[in-house]
Each structure stands twice: as C-alpha cells, then as structure tokens.
Amino acid sequence: VLGQVWSAHFQDTCAAFGMETALMNMVTNPEIYRAVDDKILEFYLKANEIIYEATKGHLDAVIFANDFGSQRGLMISRQMIHDFVMPGARILIEQAHSYGIKVIYHSCGAVFDAMPEMIEAGVDFIHPLQAHAAGMDPRRIKDAYGDRVSFCGGVDIQELLPNGTPEEVRAKVRELREIFPTGLIISPSQGVLLDDVPPANVEAMLEEAKKI
C-alpha cells in the first residue's frame, strides 16, 4: 500500500514567496527562507503523523516530492539542494522510517547530480527515471547508484508511451529489466498517464513487467 502524502515543503515555500523571490531569498535572506520552510515542514510532520497513526501497520511506502530538476539539468545548484531542500526531507524521511515505512522520493527532471544528496537523506527509492531528461540514462544511473538506492520509472511518457507501438513498449520494459535485474519498479517515467497514451501501450507495459 502506497501513501501519496507528497509533503512538498520546498515547492510550497517557493509558492509562498513566489519562485523568483524564494530563490533570491536563499542567497540574500536565507534565515527568512528557512523560517517559512520550517513552518510548512511543521505542518507536514503533524499531518503525516495523523496519517501514520491512522494507518499503522498498513502502509508499505509513502511518496514525498520536491521538484528541483528540469528537462536539461538542476533548477538550483546541488549545494542549494543540500542546504535548503534536504534538511527538511531528512526529517520527513526519518519520521516515516520510524513507523517502518519506506520512502519514495520524487523530483521531475534531470536530477542525476542530486542523487547523492537524496541518498544521504535516507531515501529508499528515487522516482522517476525520467527517460528523456538530460543525463538520466538508466545504465549510467545503475552503474553510479544502483548499489545504494532503488528506483521507479524508466518507461518514457513523453514519446514512447503516447507514440510508440505495444511491441516497442515491451522491448523497453525488457531492456530496463536487463539493466536492473533488481532495484527498479518498472513504471512510466512520470507520475501519471496522460490521455494521449493508448490503452494498448499501458497493457503492454504491465503485461511485460509481470513476466520478469
């Protein structure tokens, strides 16, 4: 059972200030940025405790999210992720782990360079392997981090699933399993299936994943 609690404190802090102001505050007024982020984090810790207590013994994993990747690279520097995003993430992860719950950590985009920070914070799975984002080649990721963390994703949602054939989808699933005999939940390379994905391609992905 997966709980989609999200707890996107970085995104919410950026929304509270406005994205541009939030990012400038990280540099010019870090204490103001952290004060707002701490309050948002406090809310999520209380909300998640209610969820964890109500579902005790039933949740296998939760998914947290903070988008700091774009299609071409990180939106903010690796150091800023370390200093401003991961401290809160670590607290949320430790809370989930205290209930025996695994953590899937989501960030869209090209986040290869920030994976050490996510691993250091204690994530169990990184979501997603965004197939068309720069530097997110599955073999590269497996070689670099496959012995330290597990992953979700890899089946391209931008081109393959909407435009490919069922056999092309099946071939991609087989390729991913060859790269990741273990340590990968094969799924779309984003969190949702959009309306332009043919049902036959969804069926092909699921059927092929179940074979291996």
PECORGI-V438125 format. One record per backbone hydrogen bond with DSSP energy under -0.5 kcal/mol. NH is the residue of the N-H (numbers start at 1). CO is the residue of the C=O. E is the energy in kcal/mol with one decimal. If there is no record, write none. Layout:
nh=NH co=CO e=E
nh=NH co=CO e=E
This chain:
nh=3 co=61 e=-2.8
nh=4 co=2 e=-0.6
nh=5 co=3 e=-1.5
nh=6 co=63 e=-2.4
nh=7 co=5 e=-2.7
nh=9 co=7 e=-2.0
nh=12 co=8 e=-2.6
nh=13 co=9 e=-2.3
nh=14 co=10 e=-2.3
nh=15 co=11 e=-2.2
nh=16 co=12 e=-2.2
nh=17 co=13 e=-1.8
nh=18 co=14 e=-2.4
nh=22 co=18 e=-2.8
nh=23 co=19 e=-2.4
nh=24 co=20 e=-2.0
nh=25 co=21 e=-2.6
nh=26 co=22 e=-1.5
nh=27 co=23 e=-0.7
nh=27 co=24 e=-0.9
nh=28 co=24 e=-3.0
nh=29 co=25 e=-1.4
nh=32 co=29 e=-0.8
nh=33 co=29 e=-2.0
nh=34 co=30 e=-2.7
nh=35 co=31 e=-1.7
nh=36 co=32 e=-1.8
nh=37 co=33 e=-2.5
nh=38 co=34 e=-2.8
nh=39 co=35 e=-1.5
nh=40 co=36 e=-2.1
nh=41 co=37 e=-2.7
nh=42 co=38 e=-2.4
nh=43 co=39 e=-1.8
nh=44 co=40 e=-2.1
nh=45 co=41 e=-2.5
nh=46 co=42 e=-1.9
nh=47 co=43 e=-2.7
nh=48 co=44 e=-3.0
nh=49 co=45 e=-1.8
nh=50 co=46 e=-1.7
nh=51 co=47 e=-1.9
nh=52 co=48 e=-3.2
nh=53 co=49 e=-2.5
nh=54 co=50 e=-2.2
nh=55 co=51 e=-1.7
nh=56 co=53 e=-0.8
nh=58 co=55 e=-2.8
nh=59 co=55 e=-0.9
nh=60 co=1 e=-2.4
nh=61 co=1 e=-1.8
nh=62 co=102 e=-2.1
nh=63 co=3 e=-2.2
nh=64 co=62 e=-0.5
nh=64 co=104 e=-2.6
nh=65 co=6 e=-2.6
nh=66 co=106 e=-2.3
nh=68 co=66 e=-0.7
nh=69 co=108 e=-0.5
nh=70 co=73 e=-3.4
nh=75 co=68 e=-2.9
nh=76 co=68 e=-0.7
nh=81 co=77 e=-2.2
nh=82 co=78 e=-2.3
nh=83 co=79 e=-2.4
nh=84 co=80 e=-2.9
nh=85 co=80 e=-0.6
nh=85 co=81 e=-1.5
nh=86 co=81 e=-2.6
nh=89 co=85 e=-1.8
nh=90 co=86 e=-2.9
nh=91 co=87 e=-1.4
nh=92 co=88 e=-2.1
nh=93 co=89 e=-2.7
nh=94 co=90 e=-2.8
nh=95 co=91 e=-2.0
nh=96 co=92 e=-2.1
nh=97 co=93 e=-2.8
nh=98 co=94 e=-1.8
nh=99 co=95 e=-0.6
nh=99 co=96 e=-1.4
nh=100 co=97 e=-2.0
nh=101 co=96 e=-2.0
nh=102 co=60 e=-2.2
nh=104 co=62 e=-3.1
nh=105 co=103 e=-0.5
nh=105 co=125 e=-2.8
nh=106 co=64 e=-3.2
nh=106 co=104 e=-0.6
nh=107 co=127 e=-2.0
nh=110 co=70 e=-3.2
nh=111 co=109 e=-1.3
nh=114 co=111 e=-1.2
nh=115 co=111 e=-0.6
nh=115 co=112 e=-1.3
nh=118 co=114 e=-1.8
nh=119 co=115 e=-2.8
nh=120 co=116 e=-2.5
nh=121 co=117 e=-1.6
nh=122 co=118 e=-0.6
nh=122 co=119 e=-1.3
nh=123 co=118 e=-1.8
nh=124 co=103 e=-1.9
nh=125 co=103 e=-2.0
nh=126 co=150 e=-2.2
nh=127 co=105 e=-3.0
nh=128 co=152 e=-0.6
nh=129 co=152 e=-1.7
nh=130 co=128 e=-1.3
nh=131 co=129 e=-1.1
nh=133 co=130 e=-1.8
nh=134 co=71 e=-2.6
nh=136 co=133 e=-1.7
nh=141 co=137 e=-2.3
nh=142 co=138 e=-2.8
nh=143 co=139 e=-2.6
nh=144 co=140 e=-2.0
nh=145 co=141 e=-2.8
nh=146 co=141 e=-0.5
nh=146 co=142 e=-1.9
nh=148 co=145 e=-2.4
nh=149 co=145 e=-1.4
nh=150 co=124 e=-2.2
nh=151 co=183 e=-2.1
nh=152 co=126 e=-1.9
nh=153 co=185 e=-2.2
nh=154 co=129 e=-1.4
nh=155 co=187 e=-2.2
nh=156 co=154 e=-0.9
nh=161 co=156 e=-2.5
nh=163 co=159 e=-2.2
nh=164 co=160 e=-3.0
nh=169 co=165 e=-2.1
nh=170 co=166 e=-2.6
nh=171 co=167 e=-2.4
nh=172 co=168 e=-1.9
nh=173 co=169 e=-2.2
nh=174 co=170 e=-2.3
nh=175 co=171 e=-2.3
nh=176 co=172 e=-2.6
nh=177 co=173 e=-2.1
nh=178 co=174 e=-1.9
nh=179 co=175 e=-2.0
nh=180 co=176 e=-2.9
nh=181 co=179 e=-0.6
nh=185 co=151 e=-2.8
nh=186 co=184 e=-0.8
nh=187 co=153 e=-0.9
nh=189 co=155 e=-2.4
nh=194 co=192 e=-0.6
nh=197 co=194 e=-1.8
nh=198 co=161 e=-0.6
nh=198 co=196 e=-0.6
nh=201 co=198 e=-1.2
nh=202 co=198 e=-1.4
nh=203 co=199 e=-2.7
nh=204 co=200 e=-2.0
nh=205 co=201 e=-2.1
nh=206 co=202 e=-2.4
nh=207 co=203 e=-2.9
nh=208 co=204 e=-2.3
nh=209 co=205 e=-2.1
nh=210 co=206 e=-1.9
nh=211 co=207 e=-0.8
nh=211 co=208 e=-0.6
nh=212 co=208 e=-0.7
nh=212 co=209 e=-0.7
